[in-house]
C-alpha cells in the first residue's frame, strides 16, 4: 500500500482527503501543532508536528510516495512574516526533503487569486513558481481551487458564516454592493477531483501540471445571499446591501432612497420596521 503525506491534515480539506483516501492508501499527516486534532477523532493517522520545521524522521520512518500539500495560512495583510513562513518557507523545506528522499509526486493546493490580490495570494504564487522551477526534480500537480464549502467548514468560510448568521436570525447583515462574482464548489467534488488526479497521475506526461477545480457556475455575492436567505427559511431577515462607494454628486440620502427602491424590486424590503444604513468605506 502506497503512503500519502497530507499537510494540514486536521484542516477542512486535509481531513476530508484523509478520510476519503484511507481505504486505498496509508495516510500520514503534518500539522503545526498536535493539540486538538478534533477533525481526526476516531482516526488512527500518524501525525507529525512541524512546529520546529519539517522533521527528517517523517521520511526516515515512512516511504512517502505522494505529498498532498493542503496546509495554508490566510491571516491578514499585517501577518506578513507568519504568512511567508507558513505558505512559502515551510512548504519549501518540505519540497527540498521530498526531493532528497525520493518522493515521486507533489500535489500542491493553490488559489485562483491573482498574485497581487493580497499577501496571501502572493505567497501562494511564489511557492507555485518554485514548484515550476524544480519540476525536473519531482513531478508536480498544482490544484487551483475556487471557493469550496460544505459540512465541517470553519466559521471563517463565507457560506458557512452567512448560513450561521441567517439561521440566528440576525436583523441586519451588512455587505458591500455584492456585485463580485465567484465560483463555489462543494467539498465532495473537490475531494473527488484530487482522487481522480491521483488515480490517473501516470497518464500525465508533463512534470508540471496545473488544474483549476471549480463548479463552472458563476454567481454574484448578492444573488448568493438572497438564495441563502430563501433556503434557510428566515422570512423576517433583512439583508442590507450597502453601497461600497458613494458616487460624486449623490448625497447619502439619495443613495439610501435608491437602495430602498432596489430592495423593493428584489423583494427584500419590508415596510414594517425597515432598517437601512448608508456607509462609505
C-alpha positions in Angstrom: 0.0 0.0 0.0 1.4 3.4 -1.0 1.8 6.2 1.5 0.4 9.7 1.1 1.5 12.5 3.4 -1.1 15.2 3.8 -0.1 18.6 5.2 -2.8 20.4 7.2 -4.4 17.0 7.8 -6.6 18.5 10.6 -8.0 21.2 8.3 -11.3 21.2 6.4 -9.8 20.0 3.1 -6.9 17.9 4.6 -9.2 15.8 6.9 -11.7 15.3 4.1 -9.0 14.0 1.8 -7.5 11.7 4.5 -10.9 10.1 5.3 -11.7 9.6 1.6 -8.3 8.1 0.7 -7.6 5.9 3.8 -9.1 2.8 2.3 -6.6 2.7 -0.6 -3.6 4.4 0.9 -1.6 4.6 4.1 -2.3 8.1 5.3 0.1 10.1 7.5 -0.1 13.8 8.3 1.6 17.0 9.1 0.2 19.7 11.5 1.9 22.7 13.1 0.6 21.6 16.5 -0.7 18.2 17.6 -3.1 19.7 20.1 -6.8 19.4 19.5 -6.9 17.3 16.3 -10.7 17.5 16.5 -11.4 16.6 12.9 -9.4 13.4 13.3 -11.4 12.0 16.2 -11.6 8.1 16.0 -9.0 8.1 13.2 -5.6 6.4 13.6 -3.5 8.5 11.3 0.1 9.1 12.3 0.5 12.8 12.6 3.8 14.7 12.9 4.4 18.3 14.1 6.2 20.9 12.1 6.4 23.4 14.9 10.2 23.2 14.7 10.4 22.7 10.9 9.9 19.7 8.7 11.5 16.7 10.6 13.6 14.2 8.8 12.1 11.4 10.8 8.9 11.5 8.6 10.9 10.4 5.6 13.1 8.0 7.6 10.2 6.3 9.2 7.9 6.3 6.1 8.4 5.7 2.4 6.3 8.6 1.1 5.0 8.1 -2.4 2.8 11.2 -2.7 2.6 14.5 -0.8 -0.7 16.4 -0.8 0.1 19.9 0.5 -3.2 21.5 1.8 -1.8 23.5 4.8 -2.2 27.2 4.4 -2.3 30.4 6.5 -4.8 33.0 5.3 -4.1 35.5 8.1 -4.2 39.2 7.5 -2.1 41.5 5.5 -0.2 42.6 8.6 0.8 39.0 9.4 3.5 39.1 6.6 6.2 37.2 8.4 3.9 34.5 9.7 2.2 34.1 6.3 5.5 33.9 4.4 6.8 31.3 6.9 3.6 29.1 6.6 2.9 29.5 2.9 6.4 29.7 1.5 9.3 28.7 3.7 7.8 25.6 5.4 6.5 24.3 2.0 9.9 25.0 0.5 11.5 22.9 3.3 9.0 20.1 2.6 9.8 20.3 -1.2 13.5 20.0 -0.5 13.1 17.0 1.6 10.6 15.4 -0.7 13.2 15.6 -3.5 16.0 14.5 -1.2 14.2 11.3 -0.1 12.8 10.4 -3.5 9.1 11.2 -3.2 7.5 10.7 -6.6 4.7 13.3 -6.6 4.0 16.6 -5.0 0.4 17.8 -5.2 0.1 21.5 -4.3 -3.2 23.2 -3.2 -3.2 26.6 -4.7 -5.5 29.6 -5.1 -7.1 31.1 -8.2 -6.5 34.6 -6.9 -4.2 36.9 -8.8 -0.7 37.1 -7.2 -1.1 40.8 -6.1 -4.6 40.4 -4.7 -3.2 40.3 -1.2 -0.2 39.0 0.8 -1.7 35.5 1.0 -2.1 35.2 -2.8 1.4 36.5 -3.3 3.0 33.8 -1.0 0.9 31.1 -2.7 2.1 32.3 -6.2 5.7 32.4 -5.1 5.6 28.8 -3.9 4.0 27.8 -7.2 6.8 29.4 -9.1 9.3 27.4 -7.1 7.4 24.2 -7.9 7.5 25.1 -11.6 11.3 25.8 -11.4 12.0 22.5 -9.8 9.8 20.3 -11.9 12.8 18.4 -13.3 13.5 17.1 -9.8 10.0 16.0 -8.8 6.6 15.6 -10.6 4.2 18.4 -9.6 0.5 18.8 -9.9 -0.8 22.2 -9.0 -4.5 22.4 -7.9 -6.0 25.9 -8.1 -9.2 25.8 -6.0 -12.2 28.1 -6.2 -14.1 28.8 -3.0 -15.1 25.5 -1.6 -17.7 24.8 1.1 -19.6 22.0 2.8 -20.2 20.2 6.1 -17.4 20.7 8.5 -16.2 24.0 7.0 -14.9 26.5 9.6 -16.9 29.6 10.6 -14.4 31.7 8.6 -15.8 30.1 5.4 -18.0 32.6 3.7 -21.0 30.4 3.0 -20.8 28.7 6.4 -20.6 32.1 8.2 -23.6 33.6 6.2 -25.8 30.5 6.8 -25.0 30.6 10.5 -25.9 34.3 10.7 -29.1 33.8 8.8 -30.1 30.9 11.0 -29.5 33.0 14.0 -32.0 35.5 12.5 -29.7 38.5 12.7 -31.8 41.6 12.0 -29.1 43.1 9.7 -26.3 41.6 7.7 -24.1 44.4 6.3 -22.5 43.7 2.9 -21.0 45.7 0.1 -22.9 46.0 -3.2 -22.4 42.3 -3.7 -21.5 42.7 -7.4 -18.4 40.4 -7.1 -18.9 37.1 -9.0 -17.5 33.9 -7.6 -17.4 30.2 -8.3 -18.3 28.0 -5.3 -17.5 24.2 -5.3 -18.7 21.6 -2.9 -16.1 19.8 -0.8 -17.0 16.3 -2.0 -16.4 17.5 -5.6 -13.0 18.9 -4.6 -12.1 15.6 -2.9 -13.3 13.7 -6.0 -11.0 15.8 -8.2 -8.0 15.0 -6.1 -8.9 11.3 -6.2 -9.2 11.3 -10.0 -5.9 13.1 -10.3 -4.1 10.6 -8.1 -5.7 7.6 -9.9 -4.6 9.0 -13.3 -1.2 10.5 -12.4 0.7 8.2 -14.6 -1.2 9.4 -17.7 0.2 12.9 -17.1 3.3 13.1 -19.3 4.5 16.5 -18.2 6.4 17.0 -15.0 4.4 20.1 -14.1 0.6 20.0 -14.4 -1.9 22.7 -13.5 -5.6 22.1 -12.9 -8.4 24.5 -11.8 -11.0 23.0 -9.6 -14.4 24.7 -10.0 -18.1 24.1 -10.5 -18.2 26.1 -13.7 -21.1 28.2 -12.5 -20.6 31.9 -11.5 -22.9 33.6 -9.1 -22.8 37.2 -7.7 -22.5 37.6 -3.9 -25.8 39.4 -3.8 -27.6 36.6 -5.6 -26.0 34.0 -3.4 -27.1 35.9 -0.2 -30.7 36.1 -1.5 -30.6 32.4 -2.3 -29.2 31.5 1.1 -32.0 33.6 2.7 -34.6 31.7 0.8 -33.3 28.2 1.6 -32.8 29.0 5.3 -36.5 30.0 5.5 -35.8 33.1 7.5 -38.7 35.3 6.4 -38.1 38.2 8.7 -34.4 38.8 7.9 -33.4 41.9 6.2 -30.2 41.8 4.2 -28.9 45.3 3.7 -26.6 45.5 0.7 -24.6 48.6 1.4 -23.2 50.8 -1.4 -19.4 50.5 -1.2 -18.6 53.8 -2.9 -20.8 56.9 -2.9 -20.8 58.4 -6.4 -19.8 62.0 -6.7 -22.7 64.3 -6.7 -25.1 61.9 -5.0 -25.6 62.5 -1.3 -26.2 59.8 1.3 -30.0 60.4 1.4 -30.3 59.9 -2.4 -28.2 56.7 -2.1 -30.4 55.4 0.7 -33.5 56.1 -1.4 -32.0 54.2 -4.3 -31.2 51.3 -2.1 -34.8 51.1 -0.8 -36.1 51.1 -4.4 -33.7 48.3 -5.3 -34.6 46.3 -2.3 -38.3 46.6 -3.1 -37.6 45.3 -6.6 -35.8 42.2 -5.3 -38.4 41.5 -2.6 -36.3 42.1 0.4 -37.9 45.4 1.6 -40.3 45.1 4.5 -42.4 48.1 5.0 -42.8 47.4 8.7 -39.8 48.0 10.9 -37.5 48.6 7.9 -33.8 49.4 8.6 -31.2 50.8 6.3 -27.7 52.1 6.7 -25.6 54.1 4.3 -21.9 53.6 4.7 -18.9 55.0 2.9 -15.7 52.8 3.0 
